């Protein structure tokens, strides 16, 4: 009975098994690359095809990290620009006794609204309205450009005026801090408003 002369060359088989060209499972399944490694290979290939340059993995890693950081910074800035109040520290509790609707200077009859707040002894609302009324006056005078996304600190830096700085501090304390609004505080803010409207703006 003739012997089977076909023998397996184990050395050659081992070479085939370790040769990446014959790693068909890697081609079908994506191999052991994670998402970052795959993205780096795509970027390297794009740079090579587009610019004719060859980059190493480390340079591509830092490049992708930098781009990612820039994207995150832009997203954070956009979110802050649209929702600045989310980034403002508030020390007040949940038991507020005054209206916290979105601050605006348009479509508000400030004189009537302030009278109603005073009649109800709601000095928090009265202080808030006096501040917004002052912003309306400053915009009408062309001293500021009011935007819903701006914070009081931005207006303070723009005006650079002691009376307005003090008025803004009272507003911030009452609107966002745990400070009691009294008739004395209201009288102080109206006095500061009067100082601003009497010509201090042009100083």
Order of alpha helices (4+ residues) and beta strands (2+ residues): alpha-alpha-alpha-alpha-alpha-alpha-alpha-alpha-alpha
